[in-house]
Amino acid sequence: MISLLKILETVDSPINGKIQVVETLEGRRLLVGGISQSGWLVARVWKTALSKVKKDRQEVSKVLILGLGGGSAAELVQNYWSQAQITGVEIDKNMVNLGKKYLQLGLPAGRQGELGKLKVIIDDAEKWVKRGLGNRFDLILVDLYVGGKIPEAFTAKKFMSDVFRLLKSGGVAAFNHLYSNIEKEDATKFEKSLKKVFPVLTTVTPEANIIFIAYKE
């Protein structure tokens, strides 16, 4: 029997452990611990959330992505807001390198999937957000996983408050969380913490995920 899954490359990362690039009939994905971190499935998850944000906020000029991975969310952002300046923060340079090699991250201008307005920063998202550096964004996407787990620092009220501070008035932050039966209890706790920081909160539930869409009015 011929397998429909092809492993294109495997990389051992000091941060994420084993990263696999796999290809199926649906397309390519970056897997960590068997969980999709970038690729067509992640793009499908974020598309649901960004479609809702687009209806609420037509104009978006500055976007921050915390947990850039291989760049799937960044490509979607540019599809919705072609003139937006995107800053992507990613702690694991292996994810960025694989995104460039297999997922069209940062291709030169004029090629399909070109992300010329993307600035990539290799840094710890918690530290980067805490520093702030006077930046303010219309939209912040938070997708901070190591394998199937969100590190504890990114579930803390302090981190959520720092994200709130980086938003412009009227800005939107979207937080991705897994939402299978195993993760629902953690997602409920996460939502309670978000509500202490963001006065307006709604959700969408694509695939086996829940995305909390939080507004700074």
N, C-alpha and C positions, 0 to 999 in steps of 0.2 A: 504494500500500500504506500502510495506516495504522500509524504507530508505536505500540507498546505502552508506550514510555517517554516520560514527559512531564517536562520540566525546569520546576520550579516557581519556582526562583530561583537566581541565581548571585551569589556575593559574592567580592570580592577581599580576601584577608586578608594582612596583612604577615607573619604567622607560617606559615600553611598554604598560601598562594597561593590558587588558585581553589577555592572550595567550591561544589559544586552540590547543590541539593535536587532529587532525582528521585523520581518516582512511577511504579510499575508495578502490575500486578494484585496482586502480593504485598504492596505497601505502599510506604511512603516510606523514603528513605535519604539520608544526607549523604555525599557523595563528595568525597574529596581525592585528586587524582592517579589517579582511577579506582578507588580503594580505598574500600570502605564504612567509615565512621568511626562511624556511628550509624544506627539504624533497624532494620527487621525482620531483616536478615541478621546484624547484630551481636548482636541479641537472641538469635537462634538459637544462635550460637556460645557465648554466655555461659550460656544455659540448660543446656547439657550440663554445664558445670563446676559451676554452682550446684546442680544436682540432686544431684551427687555430694557437694558440701560439706554440703548439707542432711541427707543420710544420716549423715554423720560428726559434724556439729555442729548439733544441733536448735535450741539457744538461741544467738541472735546479737543483741546489743543495740546495738553500735556498729560502724559500717561506714565505711571510707574507700575512695573511688574516686579513683585517680590517673589522670587522662585521662578526665574526665567526658564530654567531647564533647557530644552532644545529649541525653544522659541515658537511653539505652536500658538500660544495665546497672543504673542506679539504680531504674528502674521494675521490673525483674525482682527485684532485692533486696527491694523492698517487697512483691512478690507472695509471696515465700518467707518473709520475716520482717516481718510487717506493723507491728510495734512498733519496729523498728530505727531508730535515729538515724543518718542518712547524711550524711557530709561528702564533697562532690565538689570536687576540685581540677582546674581547667582553665586552661591558659595563654591560650587563644584565646577571647575574649569573643564572637567571631562565631559560634563553634560553639554556645555557650550560647544566644545570641539566636535562632539558627535552630532549636535544640531547643525553645525556648519557643513559637516561632511555628508549627512544623510537627509536632513529635513529642510534644506534651503535657507537656513538661518544666515542672514547677512550677505546674501548674494550681491554681486556688483550691480549697479544701476542698469536698468534696461532689460534685466533678465526676469523671468517669471518668479514670483515670490520674493522679489527684491525688498529688503528691509533697510534701505539706506538711512532712514530717520531713526534707527535704533542705536542707542548708546548702551553698550554692555559693560557692566561693572562686576568684577569678581570680588565679592565681599560677603561678609556675614550680614544678612538682612536686618537682624536685631540691632547690631551696632550701627549700620548705615542709617537706619530709620531714627535711631536715638540721636545721632549727630545732626540730622536734618539739613544743615547747611543752608537754611533759608529757602529751600525749594518748596513749591506748592503745586499740587496737581489737581486736575479735573477728575481724574479716574485713577484708582489704585486697585490692582488685582493682586490678591494674596493667595499663593499656592505653594505653601511651604511644607514639604514632606521630605522625610528620609525614609524611603521604602513606603510602608503603609502607615507610618506614624507621623503626626505633627509634633515636632519637638516642644517640650513644655514651655519654653520661653515664648513661643508664638501663640499660646493659649492664655497668656497672662493679661490682665487688665492694663498693665503698664504698656505693653506692646500695642494693644488696641488703641490706647490713648495717643501713642506716638503716631500711629497711622492717621487717626482723626486730626491731629495737629497738622499733618502734611497736606491735608485736603484744603482746596480753596472753598470759600463759601459756596454752597450749592453743589459741592463735589460728591462723588460716589466712590465707595470702597466695596469690593466684592471678595468675599472670603470663601475658598473652596474647602469642603470637608467631605470625606467619605461617609456613606449613609446606608450601608448594609445593616442587617440586624445586629452585627457585632459592634458597629460604630455609633448606633443611634443614641445610646446613653451619653457618650462623649459629645456628640453633636448637640444634644440638649443642653449640656453644661456650657458648651461653647456659646450657644445662643444667649443664655442668661448673662454671660459675661459681656457679650457684645451690647446687649440692651442697656447695660450700665454706662456705656460710653456713647452709643449712637441713639439719638432720640427717635429716629425713624428706621425701621428695619423690615425687609420683606425677604422672601425666599423663592428659589426655583429648585426643582429636583430632577435634573437630567441624569440618565443612566443610574448608577449606584452612588450618586453624589447628591449633596445639598449645597447650594451656593447661597450664602447670606449676602444680600445686597443692602448696604447701609448708606444712609444719606446724611450729609452735613448741611442742614438747612440754615 
